[in-house]
Amino acid sequence: MVIPSYWTRERSIGWNEVDAIYDHPAPLDSEATLARAIKSIEILSDTDFRLVIIAVATSEDIELKVEKKVADIVTSTSATIGVEVLLFGPSKLKQIHDRFISEDKQEYIELLQLRSYSNIRNVCIFIPHILDSEVAVLIDDDEIFKDPEFMSKAKEFIGKNVGGQIINAVAGYYLQPDGDYHIKRAFRPWMKYWDPYERMNEAFEKIIGPEPRLKETPFVFGGNMIIHRNLFSVVPFDPKVARGEDIDFLINAKMFGFPFFLDNQLSITHLPPPKIHPTWLQLRVDIYRFVYERAKIEHQKEIKGMTKVYPEDFDPYPGAFLKRDLEEKIARSCKLLSEEYLAQGDRNDSEEALKNITLAKTDAVPEYDPFQSLCALQKRWAELMAYTSKREVRSRIRQSFIGEVMKKSMGIP
């Protein structure tokens, strides 16, 4: 089980424009949600797994503080959960990078980074690979376990033959604080044409609600994702996607012949703090993501061993945002959002909302072939995984990041 934990500067300092953008990184002078997530593991009846906590900083200048903060939280909460714990952060990643340099494998350094959601997810699947795990269970630190059988359910289908098909990717789902899986957001006029929450709920009702328990899904949640070695040793997350890396990974996996299946009994409670970034910026990151993913789908070529996918394969969500009317959705939504800001006297935010329309047609459009880029990335990732599968290489890298928390839990002096 891997849980990344995102941290930013103290509240008195706040966000800096050069910082990495995450939905709700915790200020260093806060308690955050990590301790709550770790403590909730106590409820699980199956504790036959390792727990990996990844310390992520929004900026290099606070990395040491973040590692110490996370280490303190892990030390104070892990004694009662009954599982081995590994703490991983920037200092451990540097040791791996240094080892790649010493072995003349510098080309692998860019594949393992701790900045941006996709890069961090790749670290989340690289560590289970190095630990020789068959399965990676990806969880987020703003969630809590309420189902004692969660891990038993997570292991039930993964890697098994179900109905003649090997299941290499399982998606769970989020429960809201009220116990419902529907997303509840107050409607605002600008959402008339940009309706991801409505489309998500439509998809949830279609996939989560009815039987059978296990069915192919067009969506996946990054904080409730079960991935078998067969998949994570072949397909990486795409670092060119800054947000929505979970569904982008689902699209990539399907292209390489690994469909995701949702288990409608595999739920976790999602308790996220409020997002700290303005609406126009959250919308901008989504625009870049959908424009890029649509281009990736449009640039597909017939390649042996790969599956050609279409926007309709991902209906109703995210398929509704991968079609030809995407620019129209963006323009109409951003104009309404701009008017809303202007009515509130926020001229700067109003201009930023309008700027999204231009960016969607210019900067957001990749100047390269994103499908070809994905294929090249996948080749390099497979090479990295093959190289680090060698027993002596894996052993050296593993020793690089067995931290003090894990040493203590494993009885290592």
C-alpha positions in Angstrom: 0.0 0.0 0.0 1.4 3.4 -1.0 0.2 6.7 0.3 1.8 10.0 -1.0 1.4 13.0 1.3 1.6 16.5 -0.1 3.0 19.5 2.0 3.6 23.2 1.4 5.0 26.1 3.4 3.7 27.4 6.7 0.3 29.2 6.5 1.9 32.5 7.2 4.1 32.2 4.1 1.5 30.6 1.7 1.7 29.5 -1.9 4.4 30.7 -4.2 4.0 30.9 -8.0 7.0 28.5 -8.6 5.5 25.8 -6.3 4.1 22.6 -7.7 0.3 22.7 -7.9 -1.6 20.0 -5.9 -5.2 20.1 -4.9 -4.7 20.6 -1.2 -1.1 20.3 0.1 -0.9 20.6 3.9 0.9 23.6 5.5 3.9 22.5 7.5 2.4 24.1 10.6 -0.8 22.0 10.4 -1.8 18.5 11.5 -3.1 17.7 8.1 -4.8 14.4 7.3 -1.9 11.9 7.1 -2.1 10.8 10.7 -5.8 10.2 10.4 -5.3 8.0 7.3 -2.6 5.9 9.0 -4.6 5.4 12.2 -7.6 4.2 10.2 -5.5 1.2 9.0 -6.1 -0.3 12.5 -9.6 -1.3 11.4 -8.3 -3.6 8.6 -8.6 -7.3 9.3 -5.9 -8.2 6.7 -2.6 -6.5 7.5 -0.4 -8.7 5.4 1.1 -5.9 3.4 3.8 -3.2 3.6 2.8 0.5 4.0 4.9 3.1 2.1 4.5 6.7 2.9 5.9 9.2 0.3 6.8 12.7 1.5 6.1 15.2 -1.2 7.1 18.9 -1.0 5.7 21.7 -3.2 9.2 23.2 -3.5 12.8 22.0 -3.1 13.5 24.6 -0.3 11.2 22.8 2.1 12.0 19.2 1.3 14.0 18.5 4.5 11.3 20.1 6.7 8.6 18.0 4.9 10.6 14.7 5.3 11.0 15.4 9.1 7.3 16.4 9.5 6.2 13.2 7.8 8.7 11.0 9.6 7.4 12.4 12.9 3.8 11.7 12.0 4.6 8.1 10.8 6.7 7.4 14.0 3.9 8.6 16.2 1.1 6.7 14.5 2.5 3.5 13.0 3.1 1.5 16.2 -0.5 0.3 16.6 -1.4 -0.5 12.9 0.4 -3.8 12.8 2.1 -3.4 9.4 5.7 -2.7 8.2 6.2 0.9 7.3 8.6 2.5 4.8 9.2 6.2 4.6 10.3 7.6 1.3 11.1 11.2 0.3 13.4 13.4 -1.8 16.6 12.4 0.1 15.9 8.7 -0.7 15.1 9.5 -4.3 18.4 11.4 -4.6 20.2 8.2 -3.4 18.5 6.3 -6.2 19.5 9.0 -8.7 23.1 8.9 -7.5 23.1 5.1 -7.9 21.8 5.4 -11.5 24.6 7.9 -12.2 27.2 5.6 -10.7 25.9 2.7 -12.9 25.8 4.9 -16.0 22.0 4.8 -16.2 21.3 8.6 -16.1 18.6 8.2 -18.6 16.3 6.7 -16.0 16.5 9.7 -13.6 13.8 11.6 -15.4 11.4 8.7 -15.0 11.5 9.0 -11.2 10.7 12.4 -9.9 8.7 13.8 -7.0 7.1 16.8 -8.7 3.6 16.5 -10.4 0.9 14.0 -9.8 2.0 11.6 -12.6 5.6 11.5 -11.6 4.6 10.8 -8.0 2.3 8.0 -9.1 5.2 6.5 -11.0 7.2 6.5 -7.8 4.2 4.9 -6.1 4.5 1.9 -8.5 8.3 1.8 -8.7 8.7 1.2 -5.0 6.4 -1.9 -4.9 8.4 -3.1 -7.9 11.7 -2.7 -6.0 10.1 -4.4 -3.0 9.2 -7.3 -5.2 5.5 -6.9 -4.7 3.0 -8.4 -7.0 0.4 -5.8 -6.3 0.4 -2.0 -5.6 -2.5 -0.5 -3.7 -2.6 3.2 -4.2 -4.3 5.3 -1.5 -4.4 9.0 -0.7 -3.8 10.7 2.6 -7.1 12.5 2.7 -9.0 9.2 3.0 -9.9 6.8 5.8 -10.7 3.1 5.9 -14.1 2.2 7.3 -14.5 -1.3 5.8 -12.5 -3.9 7.8 -12.4 -6.1 4.7 -10.9 -3.5 2.3 -7.6 -5.2 1.8 -9.2 -8.6 1.4 -11.5 -7.2 -1.3 -8.5 -5.4 -2.9 -6.7 -8.7 -3.3 -9.7 -10.8 -4.3 -9.7 -10.3 -8.0 -6.3 -8.8 -8.9 -4.1 -11.1 -10.9 -6.9 -13.7 -11.2 -8.7 -15.1 -14.2 -12.3 -13.9 -14.0 -14.7 -15.0 -16.7 -11.8 -15.8 -19.0 -9.9 -12.5 -18.5 -6.9 -11.8 -16.3 -7.7 -8.8 -14.0 -4.6 -6.6 -13.8 -6.2 -3.3 -12.8 -9.0 -2.8 -10.3 -10.7 0.5 -9.5 -12.4 1.1 -6.2 -14.5 4.2 -5.5 -14.9 7.1 -3.0 -17.6 7.5 -0.5 -18.5 11.1 0.5 -18.7 12.1 4.2 -22.4 11.2 4.1 -21.7 7.7 2.9 -22.9 8.3 -0.7 -20.8 7.9 -3.8 -22.4 10.7 -5.7 -20.4 14.0 -5.9 -22.3 16.9 -4.4 -21.3 20.4 -5.7 -23.3 23.5 -5.6 -24.3 24.5 -9.1 -22.9 27.8 -10.4 -24.0 29.3 -13.8 -20.6 28.9 -15.4 -21.0 25.1 -15.0 -23.8 25.0 -17.5 -21.4 24.0 -20.3 -18.6 22.6 -18.1 -20.3 19.8 -16.2 -17.8 17.2 -15.1 -19.6 16.5 -11.8 -22.8 15.8 -13.6 -21.1 13.5 -16.0 -19.2 11.8 -13.2 -22.4 11.1 -11.3 -23.9 9.7 -14.5 -20.9 7.4 -14.8 -21.1 6.4 -11.2 -24.7 5.4 -11.4 -24.0 3.3 -14.5 -20.8 1.6 -13.1 -20.9 1.6 -9.3 -24.6 1.1 -8.7 -25.7 -2.0 -10.6 -24.5 -5.5 -10.7 -22.3 -7.3 -11.5 -19.8 -6.5 -8.8 -16.9 -6.4 -11.3 -17.3 -4.5 -14.6 -15.0 -2.6 -17.0 -14.9 1.1 -16.1 -14.2 4.3 -18.0 -13.0 6.1 -14.8 -10.7 5.4 -11.9 -9.8 7.1 -8.7 -6.1 7.7 -8.0 -6.7 7.2 -4.3 -8.3 3.8 -4.6 -6.5 1.9 -7.4 -5.2 -1.7 -7.4 -2.5 -2.4 -10.0 -0.8 -5.8 -10.7 2.8 -6.1 -11.6 1.8 -7.3 -15.1 0.6 -3.7 -15.7 2.8 -1.5 -13.6 6.0 -3.1 -15.0 4.8 -2.2 -18.5 2.8 1.0 -18.5 3.7 4.2 -16.6 1.7 7.3 -15.7 2.3 10.1 -18.3 4.3 13.0 -16.7 2.9 15.3 -19.4 -0.4 15.2 -17.6 -0.4 17.6 -14.6 -3.8 16.7 -13.3 -6.2 13.8 -13.8 -3.3 11.4 -14.0 -5.5 8.5 -12.7 -7.9 8.5 -15.7 -5.1 9.3 -18.1 -3.4 6.1 -16.8 -6.6 4.2 -17.4 -6.6 5.5 -21.0 -2.9 4.5 -21.5 -3.4 1.1 -19.9 -6.4 0.4 -22.2 -4.2 1.3 -25.2 -1.7 -1.3 -24.1 -4.3 -4.0 -23.6 -5.0 -3.6 -19.8 -8.6 -2.5 -19.1 -9.6 -1.4 -15.6 -12.4 -3.1 -13.8 -14.4 -1.4 -11.0 -15.3 -3.4 -7.9 -18.5 -2.0 -6.6 -17.8 -3.3 -3.1 -14.3 -1.7 -2.8 -14.9 1.7 -1.3 -13.0 4.2 0.9 -14.2 7.3 2.6 -12.9 10.5 1.0 -12.5 13.5 3.3 -10.5 16.2 1.4 -9.7 19.6 2.8 -10.9 22.6 0.7 -8.9 23.3 -2.5 -6.6 26.3 -2.2 -6.4 27.4 -5.8 -8.8 29.7 -7.7 -11.5 28.2 -9.9 -9.9 29.6 -13.1 -6.6 27.8 -12.3 -8.3 24.5 -11.5 -10.2 24.8 -14.8 -7.0 25.7 -16.7 -5.3 22.5 -15.5 -8.3 20.4 -16.5 -8.3 22.1 -19.9 -4.7 21.2 -20.6 -5.4 17.7 -19.5 -8.4 17.1 -21.8 -6.8 18.8 -24.8 -3.7 16.6 -24.4 -5.7 13.4 -23.9 -7.9 14.1 -26.9 -4.8 14.7 -29.0 -3.3 11.5 -27.8 -6.4 9.6 -28.8 -6.6 11.4 -32.2 -2.9 10.6 -33.0 -3.2 6.9 -32.4 -1.7 4.6 -35.1 -2.3 0.9 -35.7 0.5 -0.9 -33.7 0.7 -4.6 -33.1 -0.1 -5.5 -29.6 -1.9 -2.2 -28.9 -5.7 -1.5 -28.7 -7.1 1.5 -30.5 -9.4 3.5 -28.3 -12.1 6.1 -28.9 -13.7 8.9 -26.9 -16.9 7.0 -26.8 -15.1 4.2 -24.9 -14.9 6.5 -21.9 -18.5 7.8 -21.9 -20.0 9.4 -20.0 -16.9 10.5 -18.2 -14.3 11.5 -19.2 -15.6 10.8 -22.7 -17.8 13.9 -22.8 -14.6 16.0 -22.6 -12.6 14.2 -25.2 -14.7 15.0 -28.3 -14.8 17.6 -31.0 -16.9 20.0 -29.0 -14.3 20.5 -26.3 -13.3 24.0 -27.5 -16.9 25.1 -27.5 -17.4 23.8 -23.9 -14.2 25.7 -22.9 -15.2 28.9 -24.5 -18.7 29.0 -23.2 -17.7 28.0 -19.7 -14.8 30.5 -19.4 -16.9 33.4 -20.7 -19.5 32.7 -18.0 -16.9 32.3 -15.3 -15.3 35.6 -16.4 -18.6 37.4 -16.2 -19.1 35.9 -12.7 -15.7 37.2 -11.5 -16.4 40.6 -13.1 -19.7 40.8 -11.3 -17.8 40.2 -8.0 -15.3 42.9 -8.9 -12.4 40.5 -9.5 -11.1 41.9 -12.8 -7.8 40.0 -12.7 -9.5 36.6 -12.2 -12.0 37.6 -14.9 -9.1 38.1 -17.3 -7.5 34.8 -16.3 -10.7 33.0 -17.0 -10.9 34.5 -20.5 -7.2 33.6 -21.0 -8.1 30.0 -20.7 -10.0 30.2 -24.0 -6.8 31.3 -25.9 -4.6 28.8 -24.1 -6.9 26.0 -25.0 -6.2 26.7 -28.7 -2.5 27.5 -28.3 -0.3 26.5 -25.4 -2.4 23.6 -24.3 -2.1 22.0 -27.8 1.0 19.7 -27.8 3.5 20.7 -30.5 4.5 17.0 -30.8 2.7 13.7 -31.3 1.4 12.8 -27.8 0.7 9.2 -28.9 4.2 8.7 -30.2 5.5 10.4 -27.0 3.5 7.9 -24.9 4.9 4.9 -26.9 8.5 6.2 -26.3 7.8 6.8 -22.6 6.4 3.3 -22.3 9.5 1.8 -23.9 11.8 3.6 -21.5 9.7 2.6 -18.5 9.7 -1.0 -19.5 13.5 -0.8 -19.9 13.8 0.8 -16.4 11.7 -2.0 -14.9 13.6 -4.7 -16.6 17.0 -3.3 -15.5 15.8 -2.9 -11.9 14.4 -6.4 -11.9 17.9 -7.8 -11.8 18.4 -9.2 -8.4 21.7 -7.3 -7.6 20.4 -4.0 -8.9 17.1 -4.3 -7.0 19.0 -5.2 -3.8 21.3 -2.1 -4.1 18.4 0.2 -4.8 16.3 -1.3 -2.0 19.1 -0.7 0.5 19.2 3.0 -0.6 15.8 3.7 0.8 15.1 1.5 3.7 14.5 4.3 6.1 14.6 4.4 9.9 10.9 3.9 10.3 11.0 0.6 8.3 14.2 -0.5 10.0 12.5 -0.3 13.3 9.4 -2.1 12.2 11.5 -4.9 10.6 13.7 -5.2 13.7 16.8 -4.0 11.8 19.4 -2.4 14.1 
